[in-house]
């Protein structure tokens, strides 16, 4: 369901009504990463079910690669959502120079630079992740500290803190814009289709950002606790409780990668309309292609 939802996200955002917006580039890239990450988990799970061996917990190179991908993809997805909120913040600014920064060309550059930075900066995970006590985890001591600090900064603090700040600024900008459009004189100007789409796009992005923050924080708390106490001797009862909490946290965190489409559909009638239109267009093209064959 998550993969289907992310594919429908990409199909819808590539429609003519959306693709002119710079923030859409970040959302498309985020959905693409979600597809890869969700399918990676699925492949590992199916391989473990088929062979009876979890390659992540038994193979050192795979453990290191999986640790790197997990941290890097989490940072990339959160950063993409932060950049999309930043773009909406710039696009609603009263300052013309700031509004000019919200364009497709600059969005491409921002995206390339930030992704390169995250890909390079998270390579330390290839060193610190290894098999310890038949578990794929970061090395006790400095390794765990490095992972905790990096994740808290680049997965939680910067992107989610940025989302909150951009959300507040955008809300203030929108209030000022509304006051300019509808002054206290009592005259009410009709909202244009473009303004309505921009408003719904803002709602989509910031609701997803809020859900992302909640799920990321709970995951980060449980992961940080697990890493800090990994070298502590625990009773069987405590291990069972912590295992249950970690599994629940992981499930919620994994669900996050596939729920954006359903949030968009629930919050926006314009998104639903564009989704139906895009699917209908694809079906028509597919039918025409089959007729030519």
C-alpha positions as CSV (number, residue, x, y, z in Angstrom):
1,X,0.0,0.0,0.0
2,X,2.8,2.4,0.8
3,X,4.6,1.8,-2.5
4,X,1.4,2.3,-4.4
5,X,0.7,5.5,-2.5
6,X,4.1,6.9,-3.3
7,X,3.8,6.0,-7.0
8,X,0.5,7.8,-7.1
9,X,2.1,10.8,-5.4
10,X,4.7,11.0,-8.2
11,X,2.1,10.5,-10.9
12,X,-0.1,13.2,-9.4
13,X,2.7,15.7,-8.7
14,X,3.9,15.4,-12.3
15,X,0.5,16.7,-13.5
16,X,0.4,20.1,-15.2
17,X,-1.3,21.8,-12.2
18,X,1.5,20.9,-9.8
19,X,4.8,20.5,-11.6
20,X,5.4,24.2,-11.9
21,X,5.8,24.5,-8.1
22,X,9.4,24.3,-6.9
23,X,8.4,22.5,-3.7
24,X,6.9,19.6,-5.8
25,X,10.5,18.6,-6.8
26,X,11.3,17.9,-3.1
27,X,8.0,15.9,-2.6
28,X,8.7,13.8,-5.7
29,X,12.2,13.0,-4.6
30,X,11.0,12.2,-1.1
31,X,8.3,9.8,-2.5
32,X,11.0,8.1,-4.6
33,X,13.2,7.5,-1.6
34,X,10.2,6.2,0.3
35,X,9.6,3.7,-2.5
36,X,13.2,2.4,-2.4
37,X,13.3,2.3,1.4
38,X,10.0,0.5,1.8
39,X,10.9,-2.1,-0.9
40,X,14.3,-2.7,0.7
41,X,12.6,-3.6,4.0
42,X,10.2,-5.8,2.0
43,X,13.0,-7.6,0.2
44,X,14.9,-8.3,3.4
45,X,11.8,-9.6,5.1
46,X,10.9,-11.9,2.2
47,X,14.4,-13.1,2.0
48,X,14.4,-13.9,5.7
49,X,11.1,-15.7,5.4
50,X,12.2,-17.7,2.4
51,X,15.7,-18.7,3.6
52,X,15.2,-18.5,7.3
53,X,18.3,-16.3,7.7
54,X,18.2,-12.5,8.2
55,X,21.2,-11.3,6.1
56,X,21.3,-8.0,8.0
57,X,21.9,-9.9,11.3
58,X,24.4,-12.4,9.9
59,X,26.3,-10.6,7.1
60,X,28.8,-7.8,8.1
61,X,28.9,-6.0,4.7
62,X,25.1,-6.1,4.5
63,X,24.8,-4.8,8.1
64,X,27.1,-1.9,7.3
65,X,25.2,-1.0,4.0
66,X,21.8,-1.3,5.7
67,X,23.0,1.0,8.6
68,X,24.2,3.5,6.1
69,X,21.1,3.4,4.0
70,X,18.8,3.7,7.0
71,X,20.5,6.8,8.4
72,X,21.1,8.5,5.0
73,X,17.5,7.8,3.7
74,X,15.9,9.0,7.0
75,X,18.0,12.3,6.8
76,X,17.2,12.7,3.1
77,X,13.4,12.3,3.5
78,X,13.3,14.7,6.4
79,X,15.4,17.2,4.6
80,X,13.2,17.0,1.5
81,X,10.2,17.8,3.6
82,X,12.0,20.6,5.3
83,X,13.1,22.1,1.9
84,X,9.5,21.9,0.7
85,X,8.3,23.8,3.8
86,X,11.1,26.3,3.3
87,X,10.0,26.8,-0.3
88,X,6.4,27.5,0.7
89,X,7.7,29.9,3.4
90,X,9.7,31.8,0.7
91,X,6.9,31.8,-1.8
92,X,4.5,33.6,0.7
93,X,7.1,36.2,1.8
94,X,6.3,39.9,1.3
95,X,9.9,40.4,0.2
96,X,10.2,40.0,-3.6
97,X,13.8,38.7,-3.4
98,X,12.8,35.9,-1.1
99,X,9.9,35.0,-3.4
100,X,12.3,34.8,-6.3
101,X,14.2,32.1,-4.5
102,X,11.1,29.8,-4.9
103,X,11.8,28.5,-8.4
104,X,12.5,25.2,-10.1
105,X,16.1,26.0,-11.1
106,X,17.2,26.9,-7.5
107,X,15.2,23.9,-6.1
108,X,17.3,21.5,-8.3
109,X,20.5,23.0,-7.0
110,X,19.4,23.0,-3.4
111,X,18.4,19.3,-3.8
112,X,21.6,18.2,-5.4
113,X,23.8,20.0,-2.9
114,X,21.9,18.8,0.2
115,X,21.7,15.2,-1.1
116,X,25.5,15.1,-1.8
117,X,26.2,16.5,1.6
118,X,24.0,13.8,3.3
119,X,25.4,11.0,1.2
120,X,29.0,12.0,2.1
121,X,28.5,13.0,5.7
122,X,26.7,9.7,6.6
123,X,29.5,7.5,5.3
124,X,30.8,7.1,8.8
125,X,27.9,4.6,9.3
126,X,29.8,2.2,7.1
127,X,32.5,2.1,9.8
128,X,30.6,2.2,13.0
129,X,27.8,-0.3,12.1
130,X,28.7,-4.0,12.6
131,X,27.5,-7.2,14.2
132,X,27.5,-7.2,18.0
133,X,26.0,-10.1,19.9
134,X,24.3,-11.3,16.7
135,X,22.7,-7.9,16.2
136,X,23.4,-5.3,13.5
137,X,24.0,-2.1,15.5
138,X,26.5,0.7,16.0
139,X,29.7,0.1,17.9
140,X,29.4,0.6,21.6
141,X,31.0,3.8,22.9
142,X,32.0,6.4,20.3
143,X,30.3,4.7,17.5
144,X,26.9,4.8,19.3
145,X,27.5,8.5,20.3
146,X,28.3,9.4,16.7
147,X,25.1,7.8,15.3
148,X,23.0,9.4,18.1
149,X,24.5,12.9,17.5
150,X,24.2,12.7,13.7
151,X,20.7,11.3,13.7
152,X,19.5,13.9,16.3
153,X,21.0,16.8,14.3
154,X,20.4,15.8,10.6
155,X,17.3,13.6,11.0
156,X,15.5,15.4,13.8
157,X,16.8,18.8,15.0
158,X,17.6,20.6,11.7
159,X,14.8,19.4,9.4
160,X,12.0,19.2,12.0
161,X,13.1,22.3,13.8
162,X,13.2,24.0,10.3
163,X,9.7,22.7,9.5
164,X,8.3,24.2,12.7
165,X,10.0,27.6,12.1
166,X,8.9,27.7,8.5
167,X,5.4,26.7,9.4
168,X,5.1,29.6,11.9
169,X,6.6,32.1,9.5
170,X,4.4,30.9,6.6
171,X,1.3,31.1,8.8
172,X,2.1,34.7,9.7
173,X,2.8,35.5,6.0
174,X,-0.6,33.9,5.0
175,X,-2.4,36.0,7.7
176,X,-0.8,39.2,6.4
177,X,-1.7,38.2,2.8
178,X,-5.3,37.6,3.8
179,X,-5.5,40.9,5.5
180,X,-4.2,42.6,2.4
181,X,-6.7,40.8,0.1
182,X,-9.7,41.1,2.5
183,X,-9.2,44.4,4.4
184,X,-11.5,45.5,7.3
185,X,-13.5,47.7,4.9
186,X,-15.9,44.8,4.5
187,X,-15.3,44.0,0.8
188,X,-14.6,40.3,0.1
189,X,-12.7,39.4,-3.0
190,X,-13.2,35.9,-4.4
191,X,-10.3,33.5,-4.0
192,X,-8.7,32.6,-7.3
193,X,-8.0,29.0,-8.3
194,X,-4.3,29.6,-8.0
195,X,-4.6,31.0,-4.5
196,X,-6.8,28.0,-3.5
197,X,-4.3,25.5,-4.9
198,X,-1.4,27.3,-3.0
199,X,-3.4,27.2,0.2
200,X,-4.2,23.5,-0.1
201,X,-0.6,22.8,-1.0
202,X,0.5,24.6,2.1
203,X,-1.9,22.5,4.2
204,X,-0.7,19.3,2.6
205,X,2.9,20.0,3.3
206,X,2.5,21.2,6.8
207,X,0.2,18.4,8.0
208,X,2.6,15.9,6.6
209,X,5.4,17.8,8.4
210,X,3.5,17.6,11.7
211,X,2.9,13.9,11.4
212,X,6.6,13.4,10.3
213,X,7.8,15.2,13.4
214,X,5.6,13.2,15.8
215,X,6.7,9.8,14.3
216,X,10.3,10.8,14.0
217,X,10.6,12.0,17.6
218,X,9.1,8.8,19.0
219,X,11.5,6.7,16.8
220,X,14.5,8.8,17.8
221,X,13.7,8.5,21.5
222,X,13.4,4.8,21.4
223,X,16.5,4.4,19.1
224,X,18.6,6.7,21.3
225,X,17.5,4.8,24.4
226,X,18.3,1.4,22.8
227,X,21.8,2.6,21.7
228,X,22.7,4.1,25.1
229,X,21.6,1.0,27.0
230,X,22.9,-1.6,24.4
231,X,25.9,-2.5,26.7
232,X,23.8,-2.7,29.9
233,X,22.9,-6.1,31.4
234,X,19.1,-6.4,31.4
235,X,16.6,-8.9,32.9
236,X,14.5,-11.1,30.5
237,X,11.4,-9.1,31.4
238,X,13.0,-5.8,30.6
239,X,14.4,-7.2,27.3
240,X,10.9,-8.3,26.3
241,X,9.3,-5.0,27.2
242,X,12.1,-3.0,25.3
243,X,11.8,-5.4,22.3
244,X,8.0,-4.8,22.2
245,X,8.5,-1.0,22.4
246,X,11.2,-1.1,19.7
247,X,9.0,-3.2,17.4
248,X,6.0,-0.9,17.8
249,X,8.3,2.1,17.2
250,X,9.7,0.5,14.1
251,X,6.3,-0.3,12.7
252,X,5.1,3.3,13.2
253,X,8.3,4.6,11.6
254,X,8.0,2.2,8.7
255,X,4.3,3.2,8.1
256,X,5.5,6.8,7.9
257,X,7.2,6.1,4.6
258,X,3.9,5.1,2.9
259,X,1.3,7.3,4.4
260,X,1.9,10.7,2.7
261,X,-0.5,9.9,-0.3
262,X,-3.3,9.1,2.1
263,X,-2.7,12.3,4.1
264,X,-2.8,14.3,0.8
265,X,-6.1,12.5,-0.3
266,X,-7.7,13.1,3.1
267,X,-6.8,16.8,3.3
268,X,-7.1,18.1,-0.3
269,X,-9.9,17.8,-2.9
270,X,-7.6,19.4,-5.5
271,X,-5.1,16.6,-4.9
272,X,-7.8,13.9,-5.3
273,X,-9.1,15.6,-8.5
274,X,-5.6,15.8,-10.0
275,X,-4.9,12.2,-9.0
276,X,-8.0,11.0,-10.8
277,X,-7.2,13.1,-13.8
278,X,-3.6,11.8,-14.0
279,X,-4.7,8.2,-13.7
280,X,-7.3,8.7,-16.3
281,X,-4.7,10.2,-18.6
282,X,-2.3,7.3,-18.0
283,X,-5.1,4.8,-18.8
284,X,-6.0,6.6,-22.0
285,X,-2.3,6.6,-23.1
286,X,-2.0,2.9,-22.3
287,X,-5.2,2.1,-24.2
288,X,-3.9,4.1,-27.2
289,X,-0.5,2.4,-27.1
290,X,-2.2,-1.1,-27.1
291,X,-4.4,-0.1,-30.1
292,X,-1.3,0.9,-32.1
293,X,0.3,-2.4,-31.3
